[in-house]
Amino acid sequence: MAESTSAPEQDQRLAKGARSRASIARRAADLASVEGLTGLSIGRLAIDLGISKSGIATLFGTKEALQVAAVKSAREAFIERVIAPAMTEPGGLTRLRALMDRWFDHITDPTFPGGCFRVATIAEFDSKPGHVRDVIAEDHADWLTFLAEQIRHAQDEGHLNGRTPEAVAFELDALLSAANTAQQMGDDRGVTTARAIVDGLLA
């Protein structure tokens, strides 16, 4: 009888599988940022990566699972590029300014080839009910909640008073989304205008 797989060997296989899954999900997010999540498929991704469809299917199972994995990978990339660096700054207005600066960097020097993944997928799935839309909506709601919390800290310092944190968060999110669209359309003036408005709001 063959010996059973040892725990260390099993752990290594699991770790390798997790790395492969993360790498494929990130590439899926890259493609989806340009071509849309709807156009994303296991076959399309297999061709792009030069690997077998069965290998991707084993890791993800369905197209929907691949789409959800792409959304979650994009969320992780946004946290790494925008949120994590800003969180090293002192709380309040200083941190909020850092968040905005990092977010503009995320737009003008795109993390993904198609620009801000969240903006693109919200526009694509806002009228398409289903699990993928639910995951996108949850991610966006989490971001707005987090942003409102940072605005609340700034208000505790005496800044940005007169409106609810949720209203300011909505406005900032709309401005940065418009800036992303302008960037993708080659409209530098739109990005400059959005930055000036944000600077004015945070002044």
Secondary structure as the mmCIF struct_conf table of DSSP 4:
data_model
#
loop_
_struct_conf.conf_type_id
_struct_conf.id
_struct_conf.beg_label_comp_id
_struct_conf.beg_label_asym_id
_struct_conf.beg_label_seq_id
_struct_conf.end_label_comp_id
_struct_conf.end_label_asym_id
_struct_conf.end_label_seq_id
HELX_LH_PP_P HELX_LH_PP_P1 ALA A 2 SER A 6
HELX_RH_AL_P HELX_RH_AL_P1 ALA A 7 GLU A 35
BEND BEND1 LEU A 37 LEU A 37
TURN_TY1_P TURN_TY1_P1 THR A 38 GLY A 39
HELX_RH_AL_P HELX_RH_AL_P2 ILE A 42 LEU A 49
TURN_TY1_P TURN_TY1_P2 GLY A 50 GLY A 50
BEND BEND2 ILE A 51 ILE A 51
HELX_RH_AL_P HELX_RH_AL_P3 LYS A 53 PHE A 60
BEND BEND3 THR A 62 THR A 62
HELX_RH_AL_P HELX_RH_AL_P4 LYS A 63 PHE A 78
HELX_RH_PI_P HELX_RH_PI_P1 ILE A 79 ILE A 83
HELX_RH_AL_P HELX_RH_AL_P5 ALA A 84 ALA A 86
TURN_TY1_P TURN_TY1_P3 MET A 87 THR A 88
BEND BEND4 GLU A 89 GLU A 89
TURN_TY1_P TURN_TY1_P4 GLY A 91 GLY A 92
HELX_RH_AL_P HELX_RH_AL_P6 LEU A 93 THR A 108
TURN_TY1_P TURN_TY1_P5 ASP A 109 PRO A 110
BEND BEND5 THR A 111 PHE A 112
TURN_TY1_P TURN_TY1_P6 PRO A 113 GLY A 114
BEND BEND6 GLY A 115 GLY A 115
HELX_RH_AL_P HELX_RH_AL_P7 PHE A 117 PHE A 125
TURN_TY1_P TURN_TY1_P7 ASP A 126 SER A 127
BEND BEND7 GLY A 130 GLY A 130
HELX_RH_AL_P HELX_RH_AL_P8 HIS A 131 ASP A 156
TURN_TY1_P TURN_TY1_P8 GLU A 157 GLY A 158
BEND BEND8 LEU A 160 LEU A 160
TURN_TY1_P TURN_TY1_P9 ASN A 161 GLY A 162
BEND BEND9 ARG A 163 ARG A 163
HELX_RH_AL_P HELX_RH_AL_P9 PRO A 165 GLN A 184
TURN_TY1_P TURN_TY1_P10 MET A 185 GLY A 186
HELX_RH_AL_P HELX_RH_AL_P10 ASP A 188 LEU A 202
#
